[in-house]
Amino acid sequence: MISFPLQNYFLAIIFLYIPFHFFEEALGNFPETMYQHKWIQERITYGHWMANNVFLYFPVLLAGYLCWIIFSNCLFFGLGILVWGMINTFDHIFYTIKDKRISPGLFTGVVYLIIAAIAFTSISEELNPILVLESTITGIVYFLVPVFLSMKLHNRFKSIFT
């Protein structure tokens, strides 16, 4: 059975890491970075960008956490949160290298990798190839669903948060 401290990693990620990560991205003008890398087709306001984070990204991760709590035998819901953050961090690392300048969100991303490494190490004896595959797929879903929702709801959010 998974020990209680694993829950603490997920809670730390959802309620501590994510706000600090968003703050770091905001300080670095992440909406402009998104535009420069053609992740979005037009510049968006901070309000629009924050609405995407608060109403699309955060709820997906919170839902994953709640699914893990409700369906206690489905650890991949929780581990998917770790995978999501690793994908996000590697994205920041990639663009730091590509752009030869610090990507907004890189520093908190590195902190995230440390948290994820500790969490995975704490359950290393329980990991198996199926769980790793399920967690990886779940993390990819956590990463992509908000992206697609952002694209779908772009005009709606633009009209509200501009």
VMD Tcl script that draws the C-alpha trace (Angstrom):
set ca {
  {0.00 0.00 0.00}
  {1.17 3.52 -0.78}
  {2.35 5.46 2.24}
  {0.65 8.69 3.28}
  {3.66 10.88 2.45}
  {3.05 10.30 -1.27}
  {-0.16 12.29 -0.89}
  {1.91 15.12 0.51}
  {3.95 15.28 -2.71}
  {0.81 15.61 -4.81}
  {-0.66 18.22 -2.49}
  {2.63 20.15 -2.50}
  {2.64 20.10 -6.28}
  {-0.96 21.19 -6.68}
  {-1.18 23.80 -3.93}
  {2.40 25.05 -3.55}
  {4.43 24.35 -6.67}
  {1.83 25.37 -9.25}
  {1.16 28.88 -7.83}
  {4.91 29.56 -7.52}
  {5.47 28.21 -11.02}
  {2.74 30.47 -12.42}
  {4.26 33.40 -10.51}
  {7.71 32.71 -11.99}
  {6.21 32.41 -15.46}
  {4.31 35.68 -14.97}
  {7.49 37.50 -13.90}
  {9.14 36.29 -17.09}
  {6.21 37.33 -19.31}
  {5.29 33.78 -20.23}
  {2.38 34.86 -22.45}
  {4.93 36.59 -24.69}
  {7.12 33.47 -24.67}
  {4.09 31.45 -25.77}
  {3.49 33.85 -28.64}
  {7.17 33.91 -29.71}
  {7.24 30.10 -29.89}
  {3.97 30.03 -31.82}
  {2.12 28.10 -29.11}
  {-0.60 30.69 -29.59}
  {-1.47 32.60 -32.76}
  {-1.91 36.00 -31.14}
  {-0.71 37.77 -28.03}
  {-2.91 37.26 -24.99}
  {-3.31 39.30 -21.84}
  {-2.13 38.16 -18.44}
  {-5.78 37.79 -17.46}
  {-6.43 35.45 -20.36}
  {-3.29 33.46 -19.62}
  {-4.11 33.21 -15.91}
  {-7.69 32.19 -16.71}
  {-6.29 29.31 -18.78}
  {-4.18 28.24 -15.81}
  {-6.88 28.63 -13.17}
  {-9.85 27.27 -15.12}
  {-8.21 24.67 -17.36}
  {-4.81 23.47 -16.15}
  {-5.31 23.48 -12.38}
  {-8.71 21.67 -12.41}
  {-7.34 18.85 -14.56}
  {-4.58 18.18 -12.03}
  {-6.94 18.55 -9.10}
  {-9.35 16.09 -10.75}
  {-6.47 13.64 -11.19}
  {-5.60 13.97 -7.53}
  {-9.22 13.43 -6.48}
  {-9.48 10.38 -8.76}
  {-6.41 8.96 -7.10}
  {-7.96 9.52 -3.66}
  {-11.36 8.10 -4.67}
  {-9.99 5.15 -6.64}
  {-7.17 4.24 -4.28}
  {-6.06 1.30 -6.40}
  {-5.45 3.60 -9.40}
  {-2.08 5.08 -8.45}
  {-1.48 6.15 -12.05}
  {-3.89 9.09 -11.50}
  {-1.51 10.49 -8.90}
  {1.72 9.52 -10.61}
  {0.39 11.15 -13.77}
  {0.64 14.47 -11.91}
  {4.35 13.82 -11.42}
  {4.73 12.95 -15.10}
  {2.80 16.09 -16.11}
  {5.25 18.25 -14.17}
  {8.23 16.45 -15.65}
  {6.89 17.11 -19.17}
  {6.35 20.76 -18.26}
  {9.86 21.05 -16.81}
  {11.51 19.39 -19.80}
  {9.62 21.87 -21.99}
  {11.22 24.75 -20.03}
  {14.65 23.09 -20.20}
  {14.30 22.58 -23.97}
  {13.40 26.22 -24.60}
  {16.14 27.46 -22.26}
  {18.68 25.56 -24.37}
  {17.06 26.44 -27.71}
  {16.69 30.16 -26.94}
  {19.98 30.44 -25.03}
  {18.13 32.31 -22.27}
  {16.27 31.24 -19.16}
  {12.74 30.10 -19.91}
  {10.21 31.62 -17.49}
  {9.35 28.73 -15.19}
  {12.71 26.94 -15.38}
  {13.74 27.44 -11.75}
  {10.50 26.18 -10.24}
  {10.59 23.41 -12.83}
  {13.93 22.22 -11.47}
  {12.45 22.26 -7.96}
  {9.60 20.20 -9.36}
  {12.00 17.60 -10.77}
  {13.54 17.24 -7.32}
  {10.07 16.74 -5.76}
  {9.16 14.19 -8.46}
  {12.45 12.30 -8.03}
  {11.91 12.05 -4.28}
  {8.30 10.92 -4.77}
  {9.24 8.26 -7.33}
  {12.13 7.09 -5.16}
  {9.79 6.75 -2.18}
  {7.69 4.23 -4.10}
  {10.38 2.64 -6.27}
  {9.65 -0.86 -4.98}
  {6.03 -0.52 -6.11}
  {6.78 0.66 -9.65}
  {6.32 -1.79 -12.49}
  {6.25 -1.36 -16.28}
  {2.43 -1.27 -16.46}
  {2.16 1.39 -13.74}
  {4.89 3.47 -15.40}
  {3.10 3.23 -18.77}
  {-0.30 4.10 -17.27}
  {1.21 7.01 -15.36}
  {3.02 8.29 -18.44}
  {-0.13 8.16 -20.55}
  {-2.10 9.86 -17.77}
  {0.55 12.59 -17.43}
  {0.43 13.20 -21.19}
  {-3.37 13.47 -20.98}
  {-3.06 15.93 -18.07}
  {-0.68 17.96 -20.23}
  {-2.67 17.88 -23.49}
  {-6.31 18.20 -22.36}
  {-5.86 21.76 -21.05}
  {-3.92 22.70 -24.19}
  {-6.78 21.54 -26.40}
  {-9.34 23.21 -24.12}
  {-7.32 26.45 -24.30}
  {-7.46 26.29 -28.08}
  {-11.17 25.50 -28.10}
  {-12.08 28.19 -25.56}
  {-9.59 30.80 -26.82}
  {-12.12 33.23 -28.27}
  {-14.45 32.88 -25.30}
  {-11.67 33.56 -22.80}
  {-10.37 36.40 -24.97}
  {-13.75 38.11 -24.89}
  {-13.98 37.78 -21.10}
  {-10.39 38.35 -19.98}
  {-9.14 41.03 -22.38}
}
mol new
graphics top color blue
foreach p $ca { graphics top sphere $p radius 0.5 }
foreach p [lrange $ca 0 end-1] q [lrange $ca 1 end] { graphics top cylinder $p $q radius 0.2 }
display resetview
